Amino acid sequence: MIVKSLYKIINFILKVLTALEGKFSMLLNVVFAGTVQGVGFRKFVKDIAAKMGVKGLVRNLPDGTVEVVAEGDEELLRKFLEAIEEGPPLAEVTHMAYEFRNKEGGFDKFEIEY
């Protein structure tokens, strides 16, 4: 009787965890290379983040690339990445590297870092 009850509880927990998969907050780190500075890339990313409810930051790096650090659930971050991957009209993205990581910290909003 106890084993059967435990089995039902474990199955319930597994169903809940499966339903929640991808809903936990993660970080997305993206670096864009090409013609990505001086073309409105950071504002473009910030505007999309605001529309989608993504938190984080975007900044120019000294080597001419642009870095985006975004926080949200995995599904939202994948849609966000898809929305920003080509950049604004004047940009020419020649390379994009990204990784998803477990959340390390929290952002209150999305901002451009200068």
C-alpha positions in Angstrom: 0.0 0.0 0.0 2.8 2.5 0.9 4.8 1.6 -2.1 1.8 2.2 -4.4 1.2 5.6 -2.8 4.8 6.5 -3.2 4.7 5.4 -6.8 1.7 7.7 -7.4 3.4 10.7 -5.7 6.7 10.2 -7.7 4.7 10.0 -10.9 2.9 13.2 -10.1 6.1 15.0 -9.2 7.7 13.8 -12.5 4.7 15.1 -14.5 4.9 18.5 -12.8 8.6 18.7 -13.4 8.1 17.8 -17.0 5.5 20.5 -17.4 7.8 23.1 -15.8 10.8 22.1 -17.9 12.2 25.2 -19.6 10.2 27.5 -17.4 13.0 28.2 -14.9 15.0 31.4 -15.3 18.2 31.1 -17.3 20.8 33.4 -18.8 21.5 33.7 -22.5 24.9 35.1 -23.4 25.4 36.2 -27.1 28.3 37.9 -28.8 27.7 39.4 -32.3 30.5 40.1 -34.7 30.6 42.0 -38.0 29.3 45.5 -38.6 27.5 45.7 -35.2 28.8 48.9 -33.6 27.6 52.4 -34.7 24.5 51.0 -36.4 21.9 51.1 -33.6 22.4 47.5 -32.6 22.1 48.1 -28.8 18.9 50.2 -29.1 17.5 47.6 -31.5 18.1 44.8 -28.9 16.8 46.9 -26.0 13.6 47.7 -27.9 12.9 44.0 -28.6 13.8 43.1 -25.0 11.2 45.6 -23.8 8.5 44.3 -26.1 9.2 40.7 -25.0 9.7 41.3 -21.3 13.3 40.1 -21.3 15.7 41.5 -18.7 19.5 42.0 -19.0 21.9 44.2 -20.8 23.6 44.9 -24.1 27.1 46.4 -24.5 29.8 47.2 -27.0 33.0 45.3 -26.4 36.5 46.8 -27.1 37.1 44.3 -30.0 34.2 45.7 -32.0 31.6 43.0 -31.1 28.4 43.5 -29.2 27.5 41.3 -26.2 24.0 40.6 -25.0 23.2 39.0 -21.6 19.5 38.2 -21.2 17.5 36.6 -18.5 14.2 34.6 -18.8 12.9 31.2 -19.3 14.5 29.1 -22.0 11.5 29.3 -24.4 11.4 33.1 -24.1 15.1 33.4 -24.6 15.1 31.3 -27.7 12.4 33.5 -29.2 14.4 36.6 -28.2 17.5 35.2 -29.8 15.6 34.6 -33.0 14.3 38.1 -33.0 17.7 39.8 -32.6 20.0 37.4 -34.5 20.1 39.5 -37.7 20.3 42.9 -36.0 18.9 46.2 -37.3 18.9 47.1 -41.0 22.3 48.8 -41.0 24.0 45.9 -39.2 25.8 43.0 -40.9 26.2 40.1 -38.6 29.0 37.8 -39.8 29.2 35.6 -36.7 27.1 35.0 -33.6 28.1 32.8 -30.7 25.7 32.0 -27.9 25.2 29.9 -24.8 22.5 29.2 -22.3 23.5 29.0 -18.7 21.9 28.5 -15.3 20.8 31.8 -13.8 23.7 33.3 -11.8 22.1 36.7 -10.9 19.1 38.8 -11.4 18.3 41.8 -13.6 15.6 44.3 -12.8 15.3 45.6 -16.3 17.0 45.5 -19.7 19.5 48.3 -20.2 22.3 49.5 -22.5 25.6 49.5 -20.8 28.0 52.3 -21.8 
